Amino acid sequence: MAGKSTKDENGVRRDSQSRSARSARLGKRLDPDLKSWLDDVIIPALVRDYLAEIKKQNRLATAGHSEVTSD
């Protein structure tokens, strides 16, 4: 899979690939059992924790009292 090649502000060549190309390449290097375990156990747990944290932050943000004062 070919990606785009660009130069950064220092003139260093950078190759970019889509996220799916990177993950496909990574999947080829992982043991199939390990990849399956990551996909079925670890990633869903990380997503659940992330969503719970976001929900908690949103509750705290909306529960706070903001007072508007005028001078």
DSSP file (Angstrom, degrees, kcal/mol; ACC not computed):
  #  RESIDUE AA STRUCTURE BP1 BP2  ACC     N-H-->O    O-->H-N    N-H-->O    O-->H-N    TCO  KAPPA ALPHA  PHI   PSI    X-CA   Y-CA   Z-CA
    1    1 A M              0   0    0      0, 0.0     2,-0.3     0, 0.0     0, 0.0   0.000 360.0 360.0 360.0 123.5    0.0    0.0    0.0
    2    2 A A        -     0   0    0     15,-0.0     2,-0.2     1,-0.0    19,-0.0  -0.652 360.0-168.0 -89.0 140.9    1.5    3.3   -1.1
    3    3 A G        -     0   0    0     -2,-0.3     2,-0.3    14,-0.1    14,-0.2  -0.630  30.9 -85.8-114.9 177.5    1.3    6.3    1.1
    4    4 A K  E     -A   16   0A   0     12,-0.9    12,-3.2    -2,-0.2     2,-0.5  -0.606  33.5-146.1 -85.1 146.3    2.0    9.9    0.5
    5    5 A S  E     +A   15   0A   0     -2,-0.3     2,-0.3    10,-0.2    10,-0.2  -0.962  27.2 163.7-114.3 125.2    5.5   11.2    0.9
    6    6 A T  E     -A   14   0A   0      8,-2.9     8,-4.2    -2,-0.5     2,-0.4  -0.869  32.5-123.5-133.0 166.2    6.0   14.8    2.2
    7    7 A K  E     -A   13   0A   0     -2,-0.3     6,-0.2     6,-0.3    -2,-0.0  -0.936  23.3-140.1-112.2 137.5    8.7   16.9    3.7
    8    8 A D    >   -     0   0    0      4,-2.3     3,-2.1    -2,-0.4    -1,-0.0  -0.143  43.1 -79.8 -82.8-173.9    8.4   18.6    7.1
    9    9 A E  T 3  S+     0   0    0      1,-0.3    -1,-0.1     2,-0.1    -2,-0.0   0.701 132.1  52.7 -63.3 -19.6    9.6   22.1    8.0
   10   10 A N  T 3  S-     0   0    0      2,-0.1    -1,-0.3     0, 0.0     3,-0.1   0.364 119.8-107.7 -95.1   3.6   13.1   20.7    8.5
   11   11 A G  S <  S+     0   0    0     -3,-2.1     2,-0.4     1,-0.3    -2,-0.1   0.596  70.4 146.7  81.5  10.7   13.2   19.1    5.0
   12   12 A V        -     0   0    0      1,-0.1    -4,-2.3     0, 0.0     2,-0.3  -0.690  50.8-121.6 -84.2 129.7   12.9   15.6    6.5
   13   13 A R  E     -A    7   0A   0     -2,-0.4     2,-0.4    -6,-0.2    -6,-0.3  -0.531  29.9-168.8 -73.7 130.9   10.9   13.2    4.3
   14   14 A R  E     -A    6   0A   0     -8,-4.2    -8,-2.9    -2,-0.3     2,-0.5  -0.978  11.2-150.8-122.4 132.9    7.9   11.7    6.0
   15   15 A D  E     -A    5   0A   0     -2,-0.4     2,-0.4   -10,-0.2   -10,-0.2  -0.894  15.4-162.3-101.4 128.9    5.9    8.8    4.6
   16   16 A S  E     -A    4   0A   0    -12,-3.2   -12,-0.9    -2,-0.5     2,-0.3  -0.893   8.8-178.0-113.1 143.4    2.2    8.8    5.7
   17   17 A Q        -     0   0    0     -2,-0.4   -14,-0.1   -14,-0.2   -15,-0.0  -0.935  34.6 -97.4-131.2 156.2   -0.1    5.9    5.5
   18   18 A S     >  -     0   0    0     -2,-0.3     4,-2.1     1,-0.1     3,-0.2  -0.318  36.5-112.0 -67.5 158.5   -3.7    5.6    6.4
   19   19 A R  H  > S+     0   0    0      1,-0.2     4,-2.7     2,-0.2     5,-0.2   0.881 118.8  54.0 -59.3 -39.0   -4.6    4.2    9.8
   20   20 A S  H  > S+     0   0    0      1,-0.2     4,-2.2     2,-0.2    -1,-0.2   0.865 106.7  51.5 -67.3 -33.8   -6.0    1.1    8.2
   21   21 A A  H  > S+     0   0    0      2,-0.2     4,-2.1    -3,-0.2    -1,-0.2   0.913 112.1  46.6 -67.2 -41.5   -2.8    0.4    6.3
   22   22 A R  H  X S+     0   0    0     -4,-2.1     4,-2.5     2,-0.2    -2,-0.2   0.933 114.4  46.2 -65.7 -45.2   -0.8    0.7    9.5
   23   23 A S  H  X S+     0   0    0     -4,-2.7     4,-2.5     1,-0.2    -1,-0.2   0.862 111.3  52.5 -69.0 -33.0   -3.1   -1.5   11.5
   24   24 A A  H  X S+     0   0    0     -4,-2.2     4,-1.2    -5,-0.2    -1,-0.2   0.913 111.2  47.3 -65.0 -41.4   -3.2   -4.1    8.6
   25   25 A R  H  X S+     0   0    0     -4,-2.1     4,-0.7     1,-0.2     3,-0.3   0.911 112.9  48.7 -66.0 -41.2    0.6   -4.1    8.6
   26   26 A L  H >X S+     0   0    0     -4,-2.5     4,-1.3     1,-0.2     3,-1.1   0.896 106.0  58.0 -64.1 -40.3    0.7   -4.5   12.4
   27   27 A G  H 3< S+     0   0    0     -4,-2.5    -1,-0.2     1,-0.3    -2,-0.2   0.793 100.6  57.1 -61.5 -28.5   -1.8   -7.3   12.3
   28   28 A K  H 3< S+     0   0    0     -4,-1.2    -1,-0.3    -3,-0.3    -2,-0.2   0.748 107.8  47.8 -74.0 -23.1    0.5   -9.3   10.0
   29   29 A R  H << S+     0   0    0     -3,-1.1     2,-0.2    -4,-0.7    -2,-0.2   0.694  97.5  84.3 -90.6 -20.4    3.3   -9.1   12.6
   30   30 A L  S  < S-     0   0    0     -4,-1.3     3,-0.0     1,-0.1     0, 0.0  -0.541  90.0-104.4 -83.9 147.4    1.2  -10.1   15.6
   31   31 A D     >  -     0   0    0     -2,-0.2     4,-2.6     1,-0.1     3,-0.3  -0.491  32.7-124.4 -60.8 135.6    0.4  -13.7   16.5
   32   32 A P  H  > S+     0   0    0      0, 0.0     4,-2.3     0, 0.0     5,-0.2   0.856 110.6  51.6 -56.3 -37.3   -3.2  -14.4   15.5
   33   33 A D  H  > S+     0   0    0      2,-0.2     4,-2.2     1,-0.2     5,-0.1   0.898 110.9  47.9 -66.8 -39.5   -4.1  -15.5   19.0
   34   34 A L  H  > S+     0   0    0     -3,-0.3     4,-2.6     2,-0.2    -1,-0.2   0.924 112.0  49.3 -65.9 -44.3   -2.7  -12.3   20.5
   35   35 A K  H  X S+     0   0    0     -4,-2.6     4,-2.7     1,-0.2    -2,-0.2   0.911 111.0  50.3 -61.8 -41.9   -4.5  -10.1   17.9
   36   36 A S  H  X S+     0   0    0     -4,-2.3     4,-2.5    -5,-0.2     5,-0.2   0.913 110.9  48.8 -61.5 -43.6   -7.7  -11.9   18.6
   37   37 A W  H  X>S+     0   0    0     -4,-2.2     4,-2.6     2,-0.2     5,-1.2   0.910 112.3  48.4 -63.8 -43.0   -7.3  -11.4   22.4
   38   38 A L  I  <>S+     0   0    0     -4,-2.6     5,-2.9     3,-0.2    -2,-0.2   0.940 115.3  44.8 -61.2 -47.0   -6.5   -7.7   21.9
   39   39 A D  I  <5S+     0   0    0     -4,-2.7    -2,-0.2     1,-0.2    -1,-0.2   0.858 122.5  36.2 -65.7 -36.7   -9.5   -7.2   19.6
   40   40 A D  I  <5S+     0   0    0     -4,-2.5    -2,-0.2    -5,-0.2    -1,-0.2   0.755 134.1  12.3 -91.5 -26.1  -11.9   -9.2   21.8
   41   41 A V  I  X5S+     0   0    0     -4,-2.6     4,-1.6    -5,-0.2    -3,-0.2   0.788 124.1  39.7-118.1 -58.8  -10.7   -8.3   25.3
   42   42 A I  I  ><S+     0   0    0     -5,-1.2     4,-2.5     2,-0.2     5,-0.2   0.939 113.7  48.2 -69.8 -50.3   -8.3   -5.4   25.7
   43   43 A I  H  ><S+     0   0    0     -5,-2.9     4,-2.4     1,-0.2     5,-0.2   0.926 112.3  48.4 -62.8 -46.1   -9.7   -2.9   23.1
   44   44 A P  H  > S+     0   0    0      0, 0.0     4,-2.5     0, 0.0    -1,-0.2   0.896 112.0  50.9 -60.1 -36.9  -13.3   -3.2   24.3
   45   45 A A  H  X S+     0   0    0     -4,-1.6     4,-2.4     2,-0.2    -2,-0.2   0.912 110.5  48.6 -65.4 -41.8  -12.2   -2.7   27.9
   46   46 A L  H  X S+     0   0    0     -4,-2.5     4,-2.4     2,-0.2    -1,-0.2   0.899 111.9  49.1 -64.5 -40.1  -10.2    0.4   26.9
   47   47 A V  H  X S+     0   0    0     -4,-2.4     4,-2.8    -5,-0.2     5,-0.2   0.923 110.5  50.5 -65.5 -43.6  -13.1    1.8   25.0
   48   48 A R  H  X S+     0   0    0     -4,-2.5     4,-2.4     1,-0.2    -2,-0.2   0.927 112.6  46.9 -59.1 -45.4  -15.5    1.2   28.0
   49   49 A D  H  X S+     0   0    0     -4,-2.4     4,-2.2     2,-0.2    -1,-0.2   0.907 112.6  49.7 -63.4 -42.0  -13.1    2.9   30.4
   50   50 A Y  H  X S+     0   0    0     -4,-2.4     4,-2.4     2,-0.2    -2,-0.2   0.936 112.2  46.9 -62.4 -47.1  -12.6    5.9   28.0
   51   51 A L  H  X S+     0   0    0     -4,-2.8     4,-2.4     1,-0.2    -1,-0.2   0.884 111.6  51.4 -64.5 -38.0  -16.4    6.3   27.5
   52   52 A A  H  X S+     0   0    0     -4,-2.4     4,-2.3    -5,-0.2    -1,-0.2   0.900 110.5  49.2 -64.7 -39.9  -16.9    6.1   31.3
   53   53 A E  H  X S+     0   0    0     -4,-2.2     4,-2.5     2,-0.2    -2,-0.2   0.911 111.3  48.6 -65.9 -42.8  -14.3    8.8   31.9
   54   54 A I  H  X S+     0   0    0     -4,-2.4     4,-2.5     2,-0.2    -2,-0.2   0.917 111.5  50.0 -62.6 -43.3  -15.8   11.1   29.3
   55   55 A K  H  X S+     0   0    0     -4,-2.4     4,-2.2     1,-0.2    -2,-0.2   0.907 110.9  49.8 -61.6 -42.0  -19.2   10.6   30.8
   56   56 A K  H  X S+     0   0    0     -4,-2.3     4,-2.3     2,-0.2    -2,-0.2   0.916 111.1  48.7 -63.0 -44.6  -17.8   11.4   34.3
   57   57 A Q  H  X S+     0   0    0     -4,-2.5     4,-2.3     1,-0.2    -2,-0.2   0.892 110.6  51.1 -63.5 -39.9  -16.1   14.5   33.0
   58   58 A N  H  X S+     0   0    0     -4,-2.5     4,-2.1     2,-0.2    -1,-0.2   0.893 109.4  50.5 -65.4 -39.5  -19.3   15.7   31.3
   59   59 A R  H  X S+     0   0    0     -4,-2.2     4,-1.8     1,-0.2    -2,-0.2   0.920 111.9  47.4 -62.9 -43.4  -21.3   15.2   34.5
   60   60 A L  H  X S+     0   0    0     -4,-2.3     4,-1.2     1,-0.2    -2,-0.2   0.883 111.4  51.2 -65.7 -37.7  -18.8   17.2   36.5
   61   61 A A  H  < S+     0   0    0     -4,-2.3    -1,-0.2     1,-0.2    -2,-0.2   0.881 115.8  40.3 -68.2 -37.6  -18.8   19.9   33.9
   62   62 A T  H  < S+     0   0    0     -4,-2.1    -1,-0.2     1,-0.2    -2,-0.2   0.704 111.9  56.4 -85.3 -18.9  -22.6   20.3   33.8
   63   63 A A  H  < S+     0   0    0     -4,-1.8    -1,-0.2    -5,-0.2    -2,-0.2   0.711  85.3  99.3 -84.4 -20.1  -23.0   19.9   37.6
   64   64 A G  S  < S-     0   0    0     -4,-1.2     2,-0.6    -5,-0.2    -3,-0.0  -0.347  75.4-124.5 -67.6 147.1  -20.7   22.8   38.5
   65   65 A H        -     0   0    0     -2,-0.0     2,-0.6     2,-0.0    -1,-0.1  -0.821  21.9-161.7 -94.0 122.5  -22.3   26.1   39.3
   66   66 A S        -     0   0    0     -2,-0.6     2,-0.5     2,-0.0    -2,-0.0  -0.914   4.0-159.0-106.1 126.8  -21.2   29.0   37.2
   67   67 A E        -     0   0    0     -2,-0.6     2,-0.6     2,-0.0    -2,-0.0  -0.886   3.8-152.7-106.2 129.6  -21.8   32.4   38.6
   68   68 A V        -     0   0    0     -2,-0.5     2,-0.4     2,-0.0    -2,-0.0  -0.893  16.6-171.3-101.5 121.8  -21.8   35.3   36.3
   69   69 A T        -     0   0    0     -2,-0.6     2,-0.4     2,-0.0    -2,-0.0  -0.867   9.8-150.8-112.8 147.0  -20.9   38.5   38.1
   70   70 A S              0   0    0     -2,-0.4    -2,-0.0     1,-0.1     0, 0.0  -0.918 360.0 360.0-115.6 145.2  -21.1   42.0   36.7
   71   71 A D              0   0    0     -2,-0.4    -1,-0.1     0, 0.0    -2,-0.0   0.440 360.0 360.0 -89.7 360.0  -18.9   44.8   37.7
